[in-house]
């Protein structure tokens, strides 16, 4: 189930015996704390910063204010509630959110989870992801992806070996296996994986620990055409007195199990643009009210037949569609040019063989009323100043 509401969860801590369960967010070691993400035990710890073989989802994991989110499809991003809604960087490009789209999923008893989705105002050119279509099983191999930190020096504490955290961060992947299913973490159905000491890992296996700051990252099962987005990275547990900024073998990670929420997720992200209650093209009109919608099953609120609602800059003035292009009276307007503006009417009004913004030098903006230089333009101001100076010199010599 799901409800649409704004807000972020407060930092919080749960303890199980001597283990402190931490959101992968940010305060001190005994509470949610900022750092970042997938630390791998193989090599020198700096590898795995490009997509793993046959894993289509690496580029779909992006950065939200230093934390993570996963682009799924149709403009929708999944992340945790304590990461929250926000612009996401994918492939070096920052994508803004679509206002009013943030949805927080709930359990069957109506209680809120730590899982949210929000839509982007523009769809990234990324592959669609498939959400796990079956329950998670123990010993399932996972590919974990997050905004990772470099691995530091080896360390030992209370007989447990591990690693310190190094400086810097980058998107990185590692592997682990599901050790327990059907776990409840922060009121959210989850699965667990353990950071184990594996002296001779098999080829392609890179034992990974998730570190605070990795919230919202991805846990994939399978590979190639069988790859499934199985979970969203949620939390980790460590000893309450474990030294700060360390990953020790036996530390545990948790991810939101997406399968129990799959039906609600798909109902949201696969709803047609013309039947989702959102202003997807930001023209102030929603669903059936939008002239770009032919019916409730239309997947796009834009209309290829209306110049002011097709997503293109038809008149080449650097602006497109209603309400951004001043030549558009409304979304149904079939011409982006504005007859009341000489700088946007498609005519050479001043006879200089150039017309409209940005081609005519006399037009500083598409809303310019005349194509000739305006009296307030820098050229006219300079000419007026020179004329005034000449007049003063003549008067001084008289």
N, C-alpha and C positions, 0 to 999 in steps of 0.2 A: 504494500500500500504506500501511498505517498501523499504529502501535503506540500503546498507551495508557501514558503515563509522565508523571511530574511533572518540574518543573524549568524553568530559564530558561537561554538561551544567554549566555555571557559577552560583554562588549563586544569587538569585534575590528575590524581594519582590513585591507583588501586594497589594493594599489596596482597600477595599470596605467600604466607610464611615469610621467608627472607627475600622474596622477589618483589621488586617494585615494577609495576606495569606502567609504561610510559607512552603517552602519545608521542609521535615522532615530530614534535613541534618545539616550543621553546622556552624553558626557564633554566633552573639548576638541575643537577643530576637527579635529585630526589623528586623532581617534578618534570613536566614536559620541557624539553630543552632543545634549543636550536643548534643544529649542526647539519649534516646531511649524510648521506644515504648508503647505498650498497657498497660494503667493504668486502673485498674478495681475498681469500687466503692463498691464492695461487700466484706464482711469479713474484714480481716486486710490488704488486698491488696497484699498478698504474694502468693495467690493460683493460680490455673489454669496453672501450669507449666508442666503438662502432657496432653496427647491428650484428648480432650473432647469426650464424648460418640458419637459413630457413625460418627466420623469426621476423614476421612482417610488422610487428608492433613497436619496434624500437623508436621510430620517428614519431609515433603517436603519443609518446610521453613527453610532456612539456613542463615548464617552470611557471609556478604561480607564486610570486613574492618570495622566491627562494625555496618554496616547497614544490609539490608536484600535482599534476592532473593528467588524465588520460583522455585523449580525443577518441571517441568511439565511431560516430558517423552522423550524418545529417546535421552537422553543426554542434552536436552535443558532447559535453565533457563530463566525465565522472571523477569525483574526488571525495575527500572526507569532509564532514561538516566543520571540523576544527581547522582545516585548511581554508575553507570558505570560498565564496565566489570571487572571481577577479580575472583581470586580463591574463592571458596565458601566452607564453613564448613557445612557439613551435618552429623548429628549423630556422631560428634567428629572426622570425617575424612575430610581432606582438598582435594578438587578436583580442578585440574588446568583446565584452559580454553583451548579450541581448537583454535589455531592461525587462524586468518582470519574469524572467525565465527560471530563476533558481527554484529547484524543487528538492525538498528533503524527504527521503523515503521513510516509511514507518513499518513496524512489524505488524503481524496480523492482529495483535491486540491494540493497535493504534498508537503505541508508544514510538517516539522518534528514534531513528538510528543515527549513526555517525556517517551516513552515506548520502551525498547530494549529487545532483546533476544540474548543469546550466548550459544554455545555448550561446553560441557565438554569433555576433552580428554578421560575420563573413565566414564562409566555409573553407577551411584549409584544404589544399590539394593533397590529401593523405588517404591511404587505403582504409576501407571500412573494416572494423574489427567485429569478430563474432564472439558473443558472450557465451560462456560455458553452458552447455545444454544438458548437463547431467550433474548429479551430486559429486562433490569432491571425495576422493578415496585416499586413504593413507598410503604413503610411499609413492604418491604421484610426483614426478619430477617437475619442478617449477623453474621458470626463468624470471628472475626478479630484476626490475629496471627502476632506477631512481637517480636523483641528482647527487652522485656520489662524491665522497671525499677520498683523497689519497690515503693509502695505508701507511701508518708510521712504523716505529720500531717494535720488535717482539717484546712481550712483557709477560710476567708471571705474577699471579696474586692468589694466595691461599691454595697453592697447588694447582691452579688453573692457568693454562697457557692461553695466549692470545696476542692481541696487537693494540698498540696505541693508535689514535687517529692523527693523520697528518693534516697539513694545511691544504687549502684549496678544495675545489669541488668540480665535478663534471658529470655529465650523464654517463652512467655505467650499468652494465648488467652482470649478474652472477647467477648461480644455481643453488637450489636446495630441494628438499623433499618434504612433503606433508607428513607431519608426525602425529597430528591429531585433528579430527574434524568436529564439527558441531560444538564449537566453543563460543561463548558469549563474551564479547569485549565491548565495553562502553555501550551496552544494550544493543549490540549489533552481532548478528550471526557471522562467525569467523572461522578460519582454520589456522593451525599453528605449524611452524617449522623451526628446527633447532640448528644452531651454529655448531657444527661438529668438527673435530680434528680428524681429517682424512689424509693420512701420510702420502698415499699414492693415488690421487684421484684419476678416474678414467678420462680419456680424451674428451674435451668439450665440457667437462664438469669443473666448476669454479665455485667452491663452497662460499656462500655469502652470508653476511650478517647485515641486517638493516639498522641504520643508525638514526637517532632523532634528527628530523628535518626531511625524512624520506616520505612522510605522509602524502598519500595521494598517488604514489607510484604504482606500477603495474606488476601483477603476478600472472604469468602466462603458463598454460599447460599445453603440451603438444608442440608441433612445429609444422612449417609449410602450410598446406591447405588444411591441416588438422589443428592449427594453432587456435587456442581459445583464450580470451581474457577471463581468467578464473577469479581474480581477486584484486582489490585495491589495498595497497600497503597502509596499515593502520597504526600499529603499536609494537613495542618490544618490551621484554622483561629482562631485568638484570638484578643482581644482588643489591640490596639497599645500601650496602657499604662498599660496593665495587668502586675502584678508583675512577674518577671522571675521565671521559674521553678515551674509553677502552672498549674493545670487543673481546670477550673471553669465550672460549669454548664452553658450551652449555647455555649461553644466552639464547633467548627465544624470540622469534618474530611472529607477528599476527597480521593477517590480511582479511578484509571483508570478504566473505564468501558470497559471490554474486549470484550463484544459482538460486538460492531461496528468494531473491528479489528480481529474478530475471523477467517474469511476466510484467511487473510494474515498470521496470526499466524499458522494456521493449514498447509497452503501451505509450510511454512518454516520447522516446526518441524516434520512433517510427510513425508517429502521428503526422498526417499531412499538414503542411504549413497552413493550409486553408481551413483547418479544423482543429487547431491546437490552442486557441485563445490568446495567441501572441501576435504582435505587430512585427512579423519577420522581416519586412522590407523597410521598416522605420518610416512609413509615409503617413502615420497617424490613423491608419485604417486597419481593422482586424477581420480576418476570415471573410465571411460573406459580404461584409461592407467594402472589401478591397476590390477594385475593378479588375485586378489581376487574377482573381479567383473565378474560375468557370463553374466550379461546384466544390462540395466539401471534400472531395477526394483529390483535388488539385494539389500537387506537391510543392508548388511555388507560388507565392503571392505576387510575383512579378508577371507582367504580361508582355510577350514579344510584340504584340500589336500596338502597344501604347508607348510612344517615345518617352513619356514622363514616368514610366513604371517598368522599364525593361532592364534596368541595371547597367545601361550603357550611356556614355557621353555622346549623344547623337549630334550635337551642334559643335563639338570640339572646343568648348570653352573651359574645360577642366572641371566642370560640374555635371552631375547626372541626376536626373529624376526629381520628382517632387518629394520633399520640399526644398532640396538643396539648390536646384537650378532655378534662378529667378524667372526664367521664361516659362516655367510650368505653373499654371494656375491651380491645378489639382492633379491627382494621380492619373486621371482619365484623359488629360490633355495629350493630344497626338502630335504635338510639336514642342520641342524644348526652346525654341526661339520665342522671344517676347516682343510683340509688335510695338509696345510702348517704350522700348529701350533701343535707341539707334545702335548701341553696341551689342545688340543681341537679336536683331531683326532680319539678318541675312541679306542686307542691302549695303551698297557703297554710298552712304548718305553724303559724304563730303567730297566725292569724286576723285579720290586719290588712288583709285584702283585697288584699294584694300578695304576690307569690311569686317566689322565686329571684333570683339575681344577673342583671342589675344593678338590677331594679325594686324589690326589697325593701331598705330602708335598713339592715336588720340583716345583710345579706350583703355582705361585703367582697370575696368571691371565690367562684367556683362551688364550691370545695371546702369552703365553710363548713358545719360540721356541724349548726348550728341557725340559724334565721332571726332569732331574737331577738338583740339586741346582746350581743356576747361580753363576759365579765367584764374582759377586757383592753382593751376599746374606749376611746377618748378620753372618751366620755360617762360611762362607769362610773368611770373613774379620777378625773375631775373631781368627780363626786358623792361618791365616797369621800373625797376630800381635803376637801371642804366639811364632811362629817359629822365627820371627825376634828378639824377646826379648831373646830367647835361644841362637841365634847366637851371639848377642851382649855380653851375659854373657861369652861365650866361648872365644871370642876375648879378653875380659878384663882379663881373667885368664891366657892367653898365655904369 
